[in-house]
Amino acid sequence: GGQPRNVQPFSDEDASIETMSHCSGFSDPASFTEDGPEVDEEATQEDLEYKLKGFIDLTLDKSAKTRQAALESLKSAFSSKILYEFIMERRLTLTDSIERCIKKGKSDEQCAAAGLACLLCVQMGSGIESEEIFKTLGPLLKKIVCDGTASIQARQACATCLGICCFIVTDDITELYSTMECLENIFTKAYQRDRDTNGVPSTHSTVLHISALLAWTLLLTICPMNEVKKKIETHLHKLPSLLSCDDLNMRIAAGETLALLFELARETDADFFYEDMELLTEKLRALATDGNKHRAKVDKRKQRSVFRDVLRAVEERDFPTEMVKFGPERMYIDCWVKKQTYDTFKEILGSGMQYHLQSNDFLRNVFELGPPVMLDAAALKTMKISRFERHLYNSAAFKARTKARSKCRDKRADVGEFF
């Protein structure tokens, strides 16, 4: 009896065992070892569930450090596994623990709890159970987001959580608009600060404004077109002011939101006309070719890359298609709406994004991937090349690279020599 306080944290070693989840039938091919011993799936699943039960118990511990560590371990497990059945049986307990940690915890604990709430809804998908979770946590998240006395980090995490959970669960248009208004009240303060010439820009609150803007933009992608038109009319002439912000991440968030607004505006009206197009394209071109010496090289490179794409979107209605690989499947990101959605869930799921794209019904519905591809062990094994073949391929590629580099070096060495 008693709480299992000596439970080890959820580790990368645990995350590598794809057979722990209830949908192990479509695990990544890399998880199958050649001629290795057979894994006892049932025993492994029981071991994982034992650990997770221990972490759930520890979220009620007296020690804040212990509670936070338990929340982080649950986050790690939820991002790397599909645990629908396990969570379904314990969703009320988990919701209660998250609520308690957000209410009574300090900044770091609140951030961990908000992150776990996001993953809980990602696991549960857009069903009645998720709606119940959001009904419980939604008002609390809004309260923290709007609370000026709460820490900026906690407000930031709650803003992100509010946007993602609302995106996943809400069928109630009134709730969607209410959540967007809450987020709007936060990031529009960045407009006011920009107009206030006497005010000193606060980088401290900028991170909150960025999170609120990105969460709001995510929700805009699921709004009815008449509401989208209203939001575009309200914000399209104000957002360019944020392109002058000192914070790189705010400039990028504003730029990508502008590209998305233009994309939505042209979907609603093919002849959409923006009055200040010339001034806006000048700003975007300046950011796409920025060479300010006082900025870090990495920041300049990142900024130029993003704003070249934003400029093409605004001027030429073009989007550079990206391909995402996961297991035997491929997904093409071919518009700003899809990119915004993918980036949001990638931020939450981290390295578990590929696994969830393969196995998570909700995410597959969002990206229109159809039902999960069911592959048996034999099919996965035939897809995987042997270790010896992989070694030969890597050796050949290494030699080819070495030869190519040697030739380049020889050419550089010859410069300046005359025969």
TIPA-910367 format. One record per residue: x, y, z of N, C-alpha, C in turn. Coordinates in steps of 0.1 Angstrom, whole numbers, plus 5000, padded with zeros to 4 digits. Atoms other than C-alpha are relative to their C-alpha. Layout:
<rs>
XYZXYZXYZ ...
</rs>
This chain:
<rs>
500849885000500050005000500850125000 499349875000500950375000500450044986 499749955014502150584971501449954996 498750055005505050444950500950114997 499249885001507450734956501349974993 498750035007510450544941499949974986 500250035014508950524907501050084991 499049935008511550614881499350094989 500649915010510850904857499949934986 500250055013509550824822501150034991 498749985007512650784801499949984985 500050025015513650784764500049854997 500050145002514250414768498549945000 501450045000510550374776499350054987 500649955012509650594747500349934987 499550085012511550374723499249874997 500750135001509350074729498650034995 501249965007506550134704498849915004 501150094997504649824716499350035012 500749974987503649984748498550054997 501349945003500650154731499049904996 501050095004497350004723499949984985 500050015015497950064686501349964995 498750035003501249894684500149944986 500050075014500249734650500650094990 499449915010501350054632501150085006 498849944995504550134650501050044989 499049965009507450294633500949874997 499250125003509550034613501349995008 498750004993512650134632499949935013 500150064986511249994664500149844999 499850145001511549634651501549974998 498650035001514949484657500149874992 499850125009516349214633500449895009 499650134993516348864648500150025015 499949984985515949014683499049925007 501050084992514048854711498650064999 501449955000510248884711499750075012 500449924988508849154733498749955005 501350044994506149054757499250135002 500749875001503749334748499150025013 501049994989501249264776500850045013 499249974988504049264803500550155000 499549875002505549584789498950115002 501149914998502149754788499650025015 500350004986501449654824501150085008 499049934994504849794834499950154998 500249865003504150124817498950065008 501249954993500750154832500250015015 499649994986502150084867500750135003 499249884998504650364863499050134999 500949895002501950604850499050025012 500849994988499650524879500750075012 499249944990502450614902500250154998 499949865003502950944885498750085003 501349944997499251024887499850025015 500149984985499350964925500950115005 499049904996502451184928499650144997 500449865003500651484912499250065012 500749954988498851514946501050005012 499050004989502151494967500150145006 499949874993502851774992501150084994 498949935005506151854976499850054986 500349935013505852104947501049944989 499050065009509051954932499649864995 500550135004507651604932498850014991 501249995009504351714917500450044986 499549965013506151894889500749894992 499350115007508451604881499049894995 501050105004505351374880499250054987 500749945011503551614856500949994987 499150015012506651624833500149864995 500050145004506851244833498849964992 501250035007503251214823499950074986 500049935013503751474796500949924990 499150075008506651274782499449874995 500750125004504550954781498950034990 501249975008501451124766500550054986 499649955013503551284738500649894991 499350105008505250964728499249874998 500950125000502450704732498650044997 501449995001498850654723499449925012 500450074988497250574757498550035003 501449964999493550634750499249925011 500750084991492150344770500450035014 499549984987494350404800499550145005 500549864996493450784800498550005002 501549995000489750724794499549955014 500450054987489550524827500450105011 499549914990491350804846499950154997 500149865005490351124828499650105011 500549914990488451264858501150035011 498849994990491451194882501050104994 499049925006493851354857499550154999 500649875001491551654851500150075014 500049954986491251704889501450045004 498649974997495051684893500550124993 499649895008495651934865499450135006 500749884995493052174879500750055014 499449974987494652154914501450064999 498749955002498152214901500050144994 500149875006497152514880499550105011 500549914989495152664910501050035011 499249994988497652604938501550014997 498650005002500952564921500650134996 499349885005503652824912500349994985 499849985014504852924878500349874992 499550125007506752604867499049895000 501050104999504152374880498750034992 501149965008501352564863500349984985 499650025014503252554830499949854997 500050145003503752174833498549955000 501450055000500052124842499250044988 500749965012498852334813500549924988 499550095011501152134789499349875000 500750134999499651814803498650004995 501449995004496151944797499950004985 500050005015496952004760500149864995 499850145004498251644757498949915003 501250084996495251504775499050014989 501049985011492951664749500549944987 499550065013495251554720499849855001 500250154999495051194733498549974999 501450045000491251204738499350044987 500649965012490451384706498750085002 501149914999487251574698498749935004 501250074995484751374718499450075012 500749944988482351434747500950015012 499150004989485051344772500950125000 499149885001487351614759499250135003 500949884997484451864761499850025015 500150004985484051774798501250065006 498749954995487751834804500150154998 499949865003487552174787499050085008 501049934991484352274806500650025014 499549984987486252214838501250095000 498749935000489652364828499950144993 500149875008488552644803499950125009 500249874992487252904829501350035008 498749984992490452844850501150054991 498949965009492752884820499850154996 500349865004490953214810500450095012 499749914988491253344846501550025001 498549984998495053284847500550094988 499549925011495553434812499850145002 500449864998493753754822500550055013 499649964987495353764857501450074999 498849925001497954044857501049975011 499150034989499353924890500749864998 499450145002500153564877501350024992 498749995007503653494863499750004985 500150005014504153564826500149864993 499850145006505353204819498749925002 501250074998502153064835498950054991 501049945009499953304815500249964986 499750045014501753214783499649864998 500450155001501352834789498549984999 501550015000497652884797499450054987 500649955012497053094766500249904989 499750105010498652824744499049885002 500950114996496652554763498550034996 501349965003493452744759499649994985 500250005015493852784721499949864995 499950145005494752414715498849925005 501250084995492052264738498750054993 501249955006489452494723499949954985 499950055013490552394688499649864999 500350155000490252024696498649975003 501250064995487052004715498750084997 501249925000484652294709499249994987 501050005011481552254687499150125002 500949894996479952554705500750134994 499449885006480552864683500150115010 500049894990479753094713501349985008 498850034992482652924733501250044991 498949975009484952964703500250154999 499949865000484253334700500450065013 499649954987484553384737501549985003 498650034998487953214738500950094991 499349915009489153424708500150145005 500149874994488053734725501050025012 499050004989490053644756501450024996 498749995005493153594736500350134993 499949875007492553904715500350115010 499749904989492454114747501450005004 498650004996495954004754500950054989 499049965010497854034721499750144994 500249865005496154364711500650115008 499349914992497954524739501450034994 498849975008501054494717499850114990 500349885009499354734693500150135008 500049884992498754984720501350045005 498749974995502254964733500850064989 499349955012503555024698499650154997 500549865002501455354696500550095011 499649914989502555474730501550034999 498649975002505755654722500750035014 499449984987506355734759500349875008 499850124993506155374770501349934996 498850085003509155144773499649864996 500450135004508754824754500449895010 499750114990508554524777500149874994 499850135006510154214764499549895009 500550104990508854044796498649964996 501450045004505254054783499949964985 500050035015506154004746499749854998 500250155001506253624751498549965002 501550024997502653634764499250044987 500749955012501553844734500249914988 499850095011503153604710499249875001 500850124998501553294725498550024998 501449975002498153464726499650024985 500249985015498553574689499949874992 500050135008499453224677498849915004 501250084996496653064697498750054993 501149935007494153314683500049974985 499950035014495453254648499549864997 500450145002494952874652498549995000 501450004999491352934662499350064988 500649945012490753164633499849914988 500050105012491452874609498749915001 501250085000488252704621498750085002 501249904999485953014622499249994987 500849985012483053054598500550124992 499449905009483953274568499550145003 500549874997481753564579500750065012 499249954988483653584612501450034996 498749975005486953554594500150134993 500049875006486053854573500150125010 500049894990485354064604501450015007 498750004994488653964620501150064991 499149955010490554044588499950155000 500249855000488954394587500650075012 499649944988489854454623501550005002 498650024996493454324624501050024988 499150005011494954334589500850134999 499349875001495854704591500850035013 499349974987497154684627501249915002 498950094998499354374625501350044995 498749965005502054534603500850085010 499349924990502954754633500949915008 499250094992504254444651501349954993 498850045008506854384623501250095004 498949924995508854664639500549975014 499750034986509054494673501549955001 498650044997512554434688500149855001 499950144998511754074695499849924986 500150085013512453834665498849915000 501250095000509753584675498750074998 501249925002507153854676499950044985 499949965014508253974641499549884991 500450125008507953614628498649965002 501450044997504653544645499050104992 500949905007503153874631500149984984 499850035014504653794596499249884995 500750125004503253444595498550015001 501449974998499853564608499550084988 500449925012499753824580499849914988 500150095012500453564554498749915000 501250084998497653344568498750084998 501249925002495153634569499850034985 500149985015495953714532499549884993 500550125006495453354523498549985003 501450014997492053344541499250104993 500749895006491053684527499849974985 500150035014491753564491499149884997 500950115002489753244497498650055001 501349954999486753444507499650094989 500349905011487153704479501349994991 498950025009489353624449500650134995 499549875004489553994441500450095012 499649934988490654094476501050114997 499149895002492354434476500450065014 499549944988494554574504500650134997 499649865003495054954504501550035001 498749964998498454974519501049894996 499250115005499954684499501550054997 498749965004502954884487500950025013 499349984988503954994522500349875007 499850134993503554644536501149924993 498950075008505654484508501450065002 498749944997508354734515500649955013 499650054986508454634552500449864999 499750145001508454264543501349984993 498850025008511154304517501250045009 498949964992513354494542500349895010 499750104991512954214567500649874993 499550115008513653954540501450014996 498649975004516954124532500850075011 499449934988517854254567501549965001 498650034997521554294572500650085011 499649934988521654484605501149935007 498850064994525054424621499749975015 500250014985523654454657499249875002 500850124998521554134651500949884998 499250125001522953784656499849944986 500050065013523753594624498849894999 501050105000521453304633498650064999 501349935000518553544640499750064986 500249945014519053724606499749894990 500250115010519253394587498549955002 501450054998515953274603499050104996 500949905004514253604598499950014985 500049985015515253634561499349884994 500650125006514153274554498450015002 501550004998510653324570499450114991 500649895007510053664554500150004985 500050035015511053554519498749934997 501250085002508153304522498750095002 501249924997505753564537499850104989 500049915011506653814510499449944987 500550085011505953554483498549985001 501550034997502553474500499250134997 500749875001501553844501500050054986 499849955013502853944467499549914989 500250095012502553634445499049895003 501050104996499953424464500649865000 499250135001502653144466500349955013 499650074987503452894493501049894997 499050105002506652684494499649875006 500550134994505252324498501149935007 499150094992506952114525499549865001 500450144999506951744528500449945014 499850064987506651564562499949854998 500050155001507651194564499749945014 500350074987506250964591499749854996 500150145003506750584588500049994985 500150025014505750474553499250114993 500949905006503550784547500750134998 499649875003504051134534498950105001 501049904999502151454541500650134994 499549885006502451774521499350125007 500549874994502052114538500050104989 500049915012500852334510499250135002 500749874998499152634526500450055015 499649944987499652864556499149955011 500950064989496552724575500649875005 499550144996498052374574501350025007 498749974993501452514584499850045014 500349954986500052704614499649885009 500550124993498252384625501149905004 498950104998501252154620501050065011 499049944991503652394638499550005015 500650004986501252424668500149875007 500050134994500952054674501449945001 498650044999504652004667500750055012 499549944987505452244695499649935012 500550074988503352044719500549865001 499650145000504251694708501549974999 498550015002507951754700500349884991 499550115008509651434688498949894999 501150095001506351244693499050034988 501049955010504651434664499949894989 500150105010505551164638499249885004 500750124995504250884659498550035001 501449964999500951074666499450014986 500649995014500551144628499749874995 500350145005500750774622498849945007 500850084991498550664651498850075005 501049924993496350944665498850034990 501249985009492850944649499650154998 500349865001492251304658500950084991 499149925008495351444642499949954985 500250055014494851224611498850064994 501249935005491351374608500350154997 499749855002492751734611500850014987 499149995012495351674583499449914989 500750085010492851454563500949894994 499150115004495151154563499349874999 500850135000492350894566500349925012 499850094989492350604590501549965001 498650054999495750474604500349894991 499650115009497650254580500549885009 499750124992497749904596501049924993 498950095005501049724590500349905010 499650104990501849394605501549995000 498550014998505349294617500749964987 499350065012506149104585500250114989 499949895009505349414563501050105004 499149904995507349644585501549954998 498650065001510349404584500550004986 499650005014510349384546500450154996 499749865003510449774545501450045005 498749964993513549784567501249934994 498850065006516949734551500849945011 499250064989519449514570501150095004 498949914994522149664592501250004991 498850015009524849534568499850094987 500349915012523149704538500150145003 500049864996522750024557501450055002 498649974998526450014567500750024986 499349995014527549964530499550134994 500549885006525250254519500750125006 499449894993526650484546501550024996 498650005003530250394538500250064986 499949955014529650464500499750155000 500449865000527950794508501250095006 498949934994530850894531501250024991 498950005009533450814505499750114989 500449915011531551014478500150145005 499949874994531251314501501550055001 498649974998534951294509500750044987 499449975013535951284472499550144995 500649885005533651574464500750125007 499449894992535051794492501550014996 498650005004538651694482500250084987 499949935012538051814447499850155002 500249864997536652144460501250075006 498849954994539652194482501150024990 499049995010541952124453499850124991 500349895009540152384432500450135007 499749884992540452644460501550025001 498649994998544152564464500750054987 499449965013544752624426499850154997 500349865003543352984428501350085002 498849914998546153234422501249944994 498850065006548552994406500050014985 500049985015549653054370501049914994 499150095007551152814346500450054986 
</rs>
